[in-house]
């Protein structure tokens, strides 16, 4: 069964509105307009502490980082590990996950409502 093009389940149903908005922007795409908001949020995050977490959440994040590392294809991970110790790379993955978690928290709190 195919999704009718005007259905809200069609992933492209907002394309015409996005195209219109992009045409109305003086400086290009919507990403160029949003980026300063995200950049300001990111700089504030990096200047402060990571979001508070229960010990179980912190442990789960560390475990997830290890799982991501272990699931990476050899052709991707081997060249990286030639230049970076595995523990440092796992910490970098954990850092990315923490930034994602902080981003979700900020969205839920309304801190990025101007997006």
N, C-alpha and C positions, 0 to 999 in steps of 0.2 A: 504494500500500500504506500503510495506517495503522499507527501504532505502538500496540500494546495498552497500556491505561492502567497496567498493573502492570509494564511493561517498564522496565529501567534506561535505555533510550534515550528514554523519555518525559520531557520536561523538567519535568513537574509531579509526578514520582513521589515527591519528598520533601515536597510541600506539607503533607501531614498532619502530618509531624514538625515542620516549621517552625511550623505553626499551633499545635501542642501546646506547643512551646518558647515561643512568644510569649504564650500564655495563662499560662504558669508564671512569666513575668517580672513582678516587682512593679512596675517602673517603665515598662512599655510594651514597645516592640518591641526586637528584637535589635540593630537599628542604634543605639539609644540606649545599649545596653550596650557595644557595640564602639567607638563614637566616641571615648571617652576614651583608649583604647589607641592608636588611629590619631592622635589629636590629639597625644599625648605623643611618638609617633614623629616626627610632622611637625615639631613644635617643635624636637626634637633635630636633625633634618635641617637645618632653617633656620638653626640656630645654628652649624652646622659647614660643612664644605666639601662640594661635590657629590661623588658617587662618582668615584673615579679612572677615567679612560678613556684608552685608547690614542688617539693623535692621529687615527687613522682612524675610531674610534668617534665622537669629538667632531665630526669633519667630517661624518660621516653624519648625526648628530643635527641639525647646522645645515642640511644639505641637506633633511632630512625636514621641518624647520620651514618652510623656504621652499616646499616642495611643498604642505604643508598650507595655507599662506597663499595660494598660487596657485590651489588647488582650491576655495577658499571661494566661495560664490555672491556675485555682485555686490551683491545686496540685503542681504547680511550684512556684507560687508567695507567697502563704501563708507561707511556711517554711522560705522563704527569709525575709518576712516582720516581722517575729517573732524576727529577729536579726538586722534588718536595718530599720530605718524610711523610709516611702514611698517617701518622698521628696529626701532623699539621694540616694535611688535606682533610682529614675527618673533622677537625675543628672548624675549618673553613666551611665545609658543608653544613655543620651545625649552626654556624653564624648565619648562613643564608636562610636556614629554616627559622631561626630566631627573628630575623628581619621580616620574613613572611608572617610569622605569628604576630609581631608588633604591628605590621600593616593591617592585618585583620582586626586586631584590637582597636586600632585607630579608626578604622572604618565603622566598626560597631558603635564606638563612642561618639561618632559624628565629627571627629577631628578633621576629616577630609571631605566634608559635605560640599565644599566648593568645587569638587572635581566635576 
